[in-house]
Amino acid sequence: MTTFVYDVTMTCSGCSGAVTRVLTKLQGVDKFDVSLETQKVTVESATLSQDEILAVIQKTGKAAKVAA
Amino acid sequence: MTTFVYDVTMTCSGCSGAVTRVLTKLQGVDKFDVSLETQKVTVESATLSQDEILAVIQKTGKAAKVAA
């Protein structure tokens, strides 16, 4: 299991809810957390790569990058 | 050229900005309008189908459907 952390710009609960919905639907995600307060998205997966998850998050149209 | 109209739940400018970004990147879109006020997204395309565009809008994680 690997944990990946992303910085994602989310400005309201509609934004964080949208990210939550796409991660809920994404096969291979074992656990995730979306924080509107910290603007961080944490994803645990045994099968997906960091870039595969980033690509799905970016499809939401939010500015997203791997957290430093 | 066909014009398609969708109802999309957007609650802040971050939400509408996200939809704007994905439509800007979508090949085959000739013109579009995203309205936070009316919760409508209007897309003009000569090549994409109603369902193809809907699928891309839904990838943002927003609740979206073809407008009645």
N, CA and C atoms of all chains as a GROMACS GRO file, in nm:
protein
  408
    1MET      N    1   0.084  -0.121   0.000
    1MET     CA    2   0.000   0.000   0.000
    1MET      C    3   0.088   0.125   0.000
    2THR      N    4   0.057   0.218  -0.086
    2THR     CA    5   0.132   0.343  -0.089
    2THR      C    6   0.038   0.459  -0.064
    3THR      N    7   0.088   0.559   0.008
    3THR     CA    8   0.007   0.678   0.034
    3THR      C    9   0.062   0.794  -0.049
    4PHE      N   10  -0.027   0.858  -0.123
    4PHE     CA   11   0.011   0.971  -0.207
    4PHE      C   12  -0.060   1.096  -0.156
    5VAL      N   13   0.010   1.209  -0.158
    5VAL     CA   14  -0.051   1.334  -0.112
    5VAL      C   15  -0.043   1.438  -0.225
    6TYR      N   16  -0.154   1.506  -0.248
    6TYR     CA   17  -0.163   1.606  -0.355
    6TYR      C   18  -0.211   1.739  -0.299
    7ASP      N   19  -0.160   1.846  -0.356
    7ASP     CA   20  -0.215   1.980  -0.330
    7ASP      C   21  -0.322   2.005  -0.435
    8VAL      N   22  -0.443   2.032  -0.391
    8VAL     CA   23  -0.554   2.055  -0.484
    8VAL      C   24  -0.627   2.182  -0.443
    9THR      N   25  -0.642   2.274  -0.537
    9THR     CA   26  -0.712   2.399  -0.507
    9THR      C   27  -0.862   2.375  -0.504
   10MET      N   28  -0.920   2.391  -0.385
   10MET     CA   29  -1.065   2.370  -0.367
   10MET      C   30  -1.117   2.488  -0.286
   11THR      N   31  -1.221   2.553  -0.337
   11THR     CA   32  -1.264   2.675  -0.271
   11THR      C   33  -1.398   2.666  -0.198
   12CYS      N   34  -1.468   2.556  -0.216
   12CYS     CA   35  -1.595   2.541  -0.143
   12CYS      C   36  -1.624   2.393  -0.127
   13SER      N   37  -1.730   2.362  -0.055
   13SER     CA   38  -1.762   2.221  -0.033
   13SER      C   39  -1.809   2.153  -0.162
   14GLY      N   40  -1.853   2.232  -0.259
   14GLY     CA   41  -1.885   2.174  -0.390
   14GLY      C   42  -1.760   2.125  -0.460
   15CYS      N   43  -1.651   2.200  -0.443
   15CYS     CA   44  -1.521   2.161  -0.500
   15CYS      C   45  -1.470   2.033  -0.435
   16SER      N   46  -1.468   2.030  -0.302
   16SER     CA   47  -1.416   1.912  -0.234
   16SER      C   48  -1.509   1.792  -0.256
   17GLY      N   49  -1.639   1.819  -0.265
   17GLY     CA   50  -1.734   1.712  -0.294
   17GLY      C   51  -1.712   1.651  -0.431
   18ALA      N   52  -1.674   1.733  -0.527
   18ALA     CA   53  -1.648   1.683  -0.662
   18ALA      C   54  -1.527   1.591  -0.662
   19VAL      N   55  -1.422   1.630  -0.592
   19VAL     CA   56  -1.302   1.546  -0.584
   19VAL      C   57  -1.336   1.416  -0.511
   20THR      N   58  -1.415   1.428  -0.405
   20THR     CA   59  -1.458   1.310  -0.330
   20THR      C   60  -1.532   1.212  -0.420
   21ARG      N   61  -1.622   1.265  -0.504
   21ARG     CA   62  -1.700   1.178  -0.592
   21ARG      C   63  -1.613   1.102  -0.692
   22VAL      N   64  -1.515   1.170  -0.750
   22VAL     CA   65  -1.433   1.099  -0.849
   22VAL      C   66  -1.344   0.994  -0.781
   23LEU      N   67  -1.297   1.023  -0.661
   23LEU     CA   68  -1.214   0.924  -0.592
   23LEU      C   69  -1.296   0.806  -0.542
   24THR      N   70  -1.420   0.829  -0.506
   24THR     CA   71  -1.510   0.721  -0.466
   24THR      C   72  -1.529   0.623  -0.581
   25LYS      N   73  -1.536   0.677  -0.702
   25LYS     CA   74  -1.561   0.593  -0.820
   25LYS      C   75  -1.434   0.528  -0.874
   26LEU      N   76  -1.317   0.574  -0.833
   26LEU     CA   77  -1.192   0.528  -0.894
   26LEU      C   78  -1.152   0.390  -0.840
   27GLN      N   79  -1.149   0.293  -0.929
   27GLN     CA   80  -1.110   0.157  -0.892
   27GLN      C   81  -0.964   0.155  -0.851
   28GLY      N   82  -0.934   0.086  -0.741
   28GLY     CA   83  -0.795   0.074  -0.698
   28GLY      C   84  -0.761   0.164  -0.581
   29VAL      N   85  -0.854   0.254  -0.548
   29VAL     CA   86  -0.833   0.341  -0.431
   29VAL      C   87  -0.883   0.266  -0.307
   30ASP      N   88  -0.796   0.250  -0.210
   30ASP     CA   89  -0.835   0.176  -0.089
   30ASP      C   90  -0.890   0.269   0.018
   31LYS      N   91  -0.837   0.390   0.021
   31LYS     CA   92  -0.876   0.484   0.126
   31LYS      C   93  -0.836   0.622   0.076
   32PHE      N   94  -0.913   0.724   0.111
   32PHE     CA   95  -0.870   0.858   0.074
   32PHE      C   96  -0.930   0.961   0.168
   33ASP      N   97  -0.867   1.076   0.168
   33ASP     CA   98  -0.917   1.188   0.248
   33ASP      C   99  -0.905   1.315   0.165
   34VAL      N  100  -1.012   1.394   0.164
   34VAL     CA  101  -1.012   1.522   0.092
   34VAL      C  102  -1.032   1.631   0.195
   35SER      N  103  -0.935   1.720   0.210
   35SER     CA  104  -0.947   1.826   0.309
   35SER      C  105  -0.955   1.964   0.244
   36LEU      N  106  -1.072   2.024   0.260
   36LEU     CA  107  -1.092   2.159   0.209
   36LEU      C  108  -1.006   2.258   0.288
   37GLU      N  109  -0.990   2.232   0.416
   37GLU     CA  110  -0.913   2.325   0.501
   37GLU      C  111  -0.766   2.331   0.466
   38THR      N  112  -0.706   2.214   0.448
   38THR     CA  113  -0.562   2.211   0.419
   38THR      C  114  -0.534   2.210   0.269
   39GLN      N  115  -0.639   2.194   0.186
   39GLN     CA  116  -0.623   2.186   0.040
   39GLN      C  117  -0.539   2.065   0.000
   40LYS      N  118  -0.549   1.961   0.081
   40LYS     CA  119  -0.472   1.839   0.053
   40LYS      C  120  -0.567   1.723   0.025
   41VAL      N  121  -0.524   1.639  -0.067
   41VAL     CA  122  -0.595   1.514  -0.096
   41VAL      C  123  -0.496   1.401  -0.073
   42THR      N  124  -0.533   1.308   0.014
   42THR     CA  125  -0.447   1.194   0.046
   42THR      C  126  -0.514   1.067  -0.005
   43VAL      N  127  -0.439   0.987  -0.079
   43VAL     CA  128  -0.496   0.867  -0.140
   43VAL      C  129  -0.406   0.747  -0.110
   44GLU      N  130  -0.468   0.638  -0.066
   44GLU     CA  131  -0.394   0.514  -0.045
   44GLU      C  132  -0.436   0.414  -0.150
   45SER      N  133  -0.335   0.353  -0.214
   45SER     CA  134  -0.364   0.254  -0.318
   45SER      C  135  -0.252   0.151  -0.325
   46ALA      N  136  -0.290   0.029  -0.356
   46ALA     CA  137  -0.191  -0.077  -0.374
   46ALA      C  138  -0.158  -0.097  -0.521
   47THR      N  139  -0.242  -0.041  -0.609
   47THR     CA  140  -0.227  -0.074  -0.751
   47THR      C  141  -0.204   0.048  -0.841
   48LEU      N  142  -0.250   0.165  -0.798
   48LEU     CA  143  -0.240   0.283  -0.885
   48LEU      C  144  -0.110   0.358  -0.859
   49SER      N  145  -0.059   0.422  -0.964
   49SER     CA  146   0.062   0.502  -0.948
   49SER      C  147   0.025   0.645  -0.911
   50GLN      N  148   0.127   0.716  -0.865
   50GLN     CA  149   0.109   0.857  -0.828
   50GLN      C  150   0.053   0.938  -0.945
   51ASP      N  151   0.107   0.912  -1.064
   51ASP     CA  152   0.065   0.988  -1.182
   51ASP      C  153  -0.075   0.949  -1.229
   52GLU      N  154  -0.111   0.824  -1.215
   52GLU     CA  155  -0.246   0.781  -1.256
   52GLU      C  156  -0.352   0.851  -1.171
   53ILE      N  157  -0.326   0.858  -1.042
   53ILE     CA  158  -0.421   0.924  -0.952
   53ILE      C  159  -0.425   1.074  -0.980
   54LEU      N  160  -0.307   1.132  -1.002
   54LEU     CA  161  -0.301   1.276  -1.033
   54LEU      C  162  -0.383   1.308  -1.158
   55ALA      N  163  -0.373   1.223  -1.259
   55ALA     CA  164  -0.446   1.247  -1.385
   55ALA      C  165  -0.596   1.249  -1.361
   56VAL      N  166  -0.644   1.160  -1.276
   56VAL     CA  167  -0.788   1.156  -1.247
   56VAL      C  168  -0.830   1.281  -1.170
   57ILE      N  169  -0.748   1.322  -1.074
   57ILE     CA  170  -0.780   1.443  -0.997
   57ILE      C  171  -0.782   1.564  -1.091
   58GLN      N  172  -0.687   1.568  -1.183
   58GLN     CA  173  -0.681   1.683  -1.275
   58GLN      C  174  -0.800   1.686  -1.371
   59LYS      N  175  -0.862   1.573  -1.396
   59LYS     CA  176  -0.981   1.569  -1.483
   59LYS      C  177  -1.099   1.642  -1.420
   60THR      N  178  -1.091   1.666  -1.288
   60THR     CA  179  -1.197   1.746  -1.225
   60THR      C  180  -1.187   1.893  -1.265
   61GLY      N  181  -1.074   1.932  -1.326
   61GLY     CA  182  -1.056   2.072  -1.364
   61GLY      C  183  -0.993   2.155  -1.254
   62LYS      N  184  -0.966   2.093  -1.140
   62LYS     CA  185  -0.899   2.164  -1.030
   62LYS      C  186  -0.749   2.168  -1.056
   63ALA      N  187  -0.685   2.276  -1.012
   63ALA     CA  188  -0.539   2.280  -1.015
   63ALA      C  189  -0.490   2.180  -0.912
   64ALA      N  190  -0.407   2.084  -0.957
   64ALA     CA  191  -0.361   1.978  -0.867
   64ALA      C  192  -0.217   1.942  -0.900
   65LYS      N  193  -0.141   1.915  -0.796
   65LYS     CA  194  -0.004   1.867  -0.814
   65LYS      C  195   0.035   1.780  -0.696
   66VAL      N  196   0.140   1.702  -0.717
   66VAL     CA  197   0.192   1.619  -0.608
   66VAL      C  198   0.245   1.712  -0.500
   67ALA      N  199   0.207   1.688  -0.376
   67ALA     CA  200   0.251   1.773  -0.265
   67ALA      C  201   0.401   1.757  -0.243
   68ALA      N  202   0.467   1.868  -0.214
   68ALA     CA  203   0.613   1.864  -0.193
   68ALA      C  204   0.645   1.786  -0.065
   69MET      N  205  -2.320   2.238  -3.685
   69MET     CA  206  -2.296   2.277  -3.546
   69MET      C  207  -2.421   2.250  -3.461
   70THR      N  208  -2.401   2.186  -3.349
   70THR     CA  209  -2.512   2.159  -3.259
   70THR      C  210  -2.485   2.225  -3.125
   71THR      N  211  -2.590   2.275  -3.062
   71THR     CA  212  -2.577   2.335  -2.930
   71THR      C  213  -2.641   2.244  -2.827
   72PHE      N  214  -2.566   2.211  -2.724
   72PHE     CA  215  -2.613   2.124  -2.617
   72PHE      C  216  -2.617   2.204  -2.488
   73VAL      N  217  -2.721   2.179  -2.407
   73VAL     CA  218  -2.732   2.250  -2.279
   73VAL      C  219  -2.741   2.148  -2.166
   74TYR      N  220  -2.665   2.172  -2.061
   74TYR     CA  221  -2.660   2.082  -1.946
   74TYR      C  222  -2.690   2.158  -1.818
   75ASP      N  223  -2.755   2.089  -1.725
   75ASP     CA  224  -2.770   2.140  -1.588
   75ASP      C  225  -2.653   2.087  -1.509
   76VAL      N  226  -2.574   2.175  -1.451
   76VAL     CA  227  -2.456   2.132  -1.373
   76VAL      C  228  -2.457   2.205  -1.239
   77THR      N  229  -2.448   2.128  -1.132
   77THR     CA  230  -2.448   2.188  -0.998
   77THR      C  231  -2.311   2.248  -0.970
   78MET      N  232  -2.308   2.381  -0.957
   78MET     CA  233  -2.183   2.453  -0.930
   78MET      C  234  -2.212   2.553  -0.820
   79THR      N  235  -2.130   2.549  -0.714
   79THR     CA  236  -2.165   2.632  -0.598
   79THR      C  237  -2.071   2.750  -0.574
   80CYS      N  238  -1.961   2.755  -0.646
   80CYS     CA  239  -1.872   2.871  -0.631
   80CYS      C  240  -1.795   2.891  -0.760
   81SER      N  241  -1.716   2.997  -0.766
   81SER     CA  242  -1.641   3.024  -0.890
   81SER      C  243  -1.531   2.920  -0.912
   82GLY      N  244  -1.493   2.850  -0.805
   82GLY     CA  245  -1.397   2.740  -0.822
   82GLY      C  246  -1.461   2.625  -0.899
   83CYS      N  247  -1.588   2.602  -0.870
   83CYS     CA  248  -1.664   2.498  -0.940
   83CYS      C  249  -1.679   2.533  -1.088
   84SER      N  250  -1.726   2.653  -1.115
   84SER     CA  251  -1.748   2.691  -1.255
   84SER      C  252  -1.615   2.702  -1.329
   85GLY      N  253  -1.512   2.744  -1.258
   85GLY     CA  254  -1.378   2.750  -1.318
   85GLY      C  255  -1.327   2.612  -1.356
   86ALA      N  256  -1.357   2.514  -1.276
   86ALA     CA  257  -1.315   2.376  -1.306
   86ALA      C  258  -1.382   2.326  -1.433
   87VAL      N  259  -1.512   2.352  -1.445
   87VAL     CA  260  -1.585   2.310  -1.566
   87VAL      C  261  -1.530   2.386  -1.687
   88THR      N  262  -1.502   2.514  -1.669
   88THR     CA  263  -1.445   2.594  -1.777
   88THR      C  264  -1.313   2.536  -1.825
   89ARG      N  265  -1.229   2.494  -1.730
   89ARG     CA  266  -1.098   2.440  -1.768
   89ARG      C  267  -1.109   2.311  -1.848
   90VAL      N  268  -1.199   2.223  -1.809
   90VAL     CA  269  -1.209   2.097  -1.884
   90VAL      C  270  -1.267   2.121  -2.023
   91LEU      N  271  -1.359   2.216  -2.036
   91LEU     CA  272  -1.416   2.242  -2.168
   91LEU      C  273  -1.316   2.315  -2.258
   92THR      N  274  -1.231   2.397  -2.199
   92THR     CA  275  -1.127   2.465  -2.276
   92THR      C  276  -1.032   2.363  -2.339
   93LYS      N  277  -1.006   2.256  -2.264
   93LYS     CA  278  -0.911   2.154  -2.312
   93LYS      C  279  -0.975   2.052  -2.404
   94LEU      N  280  -1.108   2.046  -2.409
   94LEU     CA  281  -1.176   1.940  -2.483
   94LEU      C  282  -1.175   1.968  -2.634
   95GLN      N  283  -1.110   1.879  -2.708
   95GLN     CA  284  -1.102   1.892  -2.854
   95GLN      C  285  -1.240   1.873  -2.913
   96GLY      N  286  -1.279   1.959  -3.007
   96GLY     CA  287  -1.407   1.945  -3.074
   96GLY      C  288  -1.510   2.044  -3.025
   97VAL      N  289  -1.477   2.114  -2.917
   97VAL     CA  290  -1.568   2.217  -2.866
   97VAL      C  291  -1.538   2.348  -2.941
   98ASP      N  292  -1.641   2.403  -3.003
   98ASP     CA  293  -1.620   2.525  -3.080
   98ASP      C  294  -1.646   2.650  -2.999
   99LYS      N  295  -1.739   2.637  -2.904
   99LYS     CA  296  -1.778   2.753  -2.824
   99LYS      C  297  -1.850   2.700  -2.702
  100PHE      N  298  -1.833   2.765  -2.588
  100PHE     CA  299  -1.910   2.719  -2.472
  100PHE      C  300  -1.931   2.833  -2.375
  101ASP      N  301  -2.030   2.814  -2.289
  101ASP     CA  302  -2.058   2.912  -2.184
  101ASP      C  303  -2.090   2.836  -2.056
  102VAL      N  304  -2.028   2.879  -1.947
  102VAL     CA  305  -2.053   2.819  -1.816
  102VAL      C  306  -2.113   2.927  -1.728
  103SER      N  307  -2.236   2.906  -1.680
  103SER     CA  308  -2.302   3.006  -1.597
  103SER      C  309  -2.324   2.956  -1.456
  104LEU      N  310  -2.254   3.017  -1.363
  104LEU     CA  311  -2.272   2.984  -1.222
  104LEU      C  312  -2.411   3.028  -1.175
  105GLU      N  313  -2.458   3.139  -1.228
  105GLU     CA  314  -2.589   3.192  -1.186
  105GLU      C  315  -2.705   3.102  -1.225
  106THR      N  316  -2.704   3.058  -1.350
  106THR     CA  317  -2.817   2.975  -1.396
  106THR      C  318  -2.790   2.826  -1.378
  107GLN      N  319  -2.666   2.790  -1.341
  107GLN     CA  320  -2.627   2.648  -1.327
  107GLN      C  321  -2.639   2.574  -1.460
  108LYS      N  322  -2.616   2.649  -1.569
  108LYS     CA  323  -2.625   2.588  -1.702
  108LYS      C  324  -2.489   2.595  -1.771
  109VAL      N  325  -2.462   2.489  -1.846
  109VAL     CA  326  -2.343   2.486  -1.930
  109VAL      C  327  -2.390   2.463  -2.074
  110THR      N  328  -2.352   2.553  -2.162
  110THR     CA  329  -2.393   2.545  -2.303
  110THR      C  330  -2.268   2.518  -2.386
  111VAL      N  331  -2.276   2.418  -2.473
  111VAL     CA  332  -2.160   2.379  -2.552
  111VAL      C  333  -2.200   2.367  -2.699
  112GLU      N  334  -2.121   2.426  -2.786
  112GLU     CA  335  -2.144   2.412  -2.931
  112GLU      C  336  -2.034   2.326  -2.988
  113SER      N  337  -2.075   2.226  -3.066
  113SER     CA  338  -1.976   2.138  -3.128
  113SER      C  339  -2.029   2.084  -3.260
  114ALA      N  340  -1.938   2.064  -3.355
  114ALA     CA  341  -1.975   2.005  -3.483
  114ALA      C  342  -1.945   1.856  -3.485
  115THR      N  343  -1.865   1.809  -3.388
  115THR     CA  344  -1.816   1.671  -3.396
  115THR      C  345  -1.853   1.585  -3.274
  116LEU      N  346  -1.872   1.647  -3.159
  116LEU     CA  347  -1.897   1.568  -3.037
  116LEU      C  348  -2.046   1.545  -3.018
  117SER      N  349  -2.079   1.430  -2.958
  117SER     CA  350  -2.220   1.401  -2.928
  117SER      C  351  -2.257   1.457  -2.792
  118GLN      N  352  -2.388   1.462  -2.768
  118GLN     CA  353  -2.439   1.509  -2.640
  118GLN      C  354  -2.383   1.427  -2.524
  119ASP      N  355  -2.378   1.296  -2.544
  119ASP     CA  356  -2.331   1.207  -2.438
  119ASP      C  357  -2.180   1.217  -2.416
  120GLU      N  358  -2.105   1.236  -2.522
  120GLU     CA  359  -1.959   1.250  -2.508
  120GLU      C  360  -1.925   1.372  -2.423
  121ILE      N  361  -1.995   1.481  -2.450
  121ILE     CA  362  -1.969   1.604  -2.374
  121ILE      C  363  -2.015   1.585  -2.230
  122LEU      N  364  -2.130   1.522  -2.211
  122LEU     CA  365  -2.180   1.498  -2.075
  122LEU      C  366  -2.080   1.416  -1.993
  123ALA      N  367  -2.021   1.314  -2.055
  123ALA     CA  368  -1.925   1.228  -1.984
  123ALA      C  369  -1.805   1.309  -1.936
  124VAL      N  370  -1.759   1.402  -2.017
  124VAL     CA  371  -1.644   1.484  -1.978
  124VAL      C  372  -1.684   1.578  -1.863
  125ILE      N  373  -1.802   1.636  -1.871
  125ILE     CA  374  -1.848   1.724  -1.763
  125ILE      C  375  -1.862   1.643  -1.634
  126GLN      N  376  -1.913   1.521  -1.644
  126GLN     CA  377  -1.931   1.439  -1.524
  126GLN      C  378  -1.798   1.397  -1.462
  127LYS      N  379  -1.692   1.391  -1.542
  127LYS     CA  380  -1.560   1.357  -1.490
  127LYS      C  381  -1.509   1.464  -1.392
  128THR      N  382  -1.569   1.582  -1.396
  128THR     CA  383  -1.531   1.686  -1.299
  128THR      C  384  -1.584   1.651  -1.160
  129GLY      N  385  -1.675   1.553  -1.151
  129GLY     CA  386  -1.732   1.517  -1.022
  129GLY      C  387  -1.856   1.598  -0.988
  130LYS      N  388  -1.893   1.690  -1.075
  130LYS     CA  389  -2.016   1.768  -1.054
  130LYS      C  390  -2.136   1.686  -1.096
  131ALA      N  391  -2.248   1.706  -1.028
  131ALA     CA  392  -2.374   1.648  -1.073
  131ALA      C  393  -2.413   1.719  -1.202
  132ALA      N  394  -2.432   1.642  -1.309
  132ALA     CA  395  -2.460   1.703  -1.440
  132ALA      C  396  -2.556   1.616  -1.517
  133LYS      N  397  -2.649   1.683  -1.589
  133LYS     CA  398  -2.741   1.609  -1.675
  133LYS      C  399  -2.780   1.699  -1.791
  134VAL      N  400  -2.833   1.635  -1.894
  134VAL     CA  401  -2.882   1.711  -2.007
  134VAL      C  402  -3.001   1.794  -1.961
  135ALA      N  403  -3.002   1.924  -1.995
  135ALA     CA  404  -3.111   2.011  -1.952
  135ALA      C  405  -3.240   1.973  -2.023
  136ALA      N  406  -3.349   1.981  -1.950
  136ALA     CA  407  -3.480   1.943  -2.006
  136ALA      C  408  -3.523   2.044  -2.111
   0.00000   0.00000   0.00000
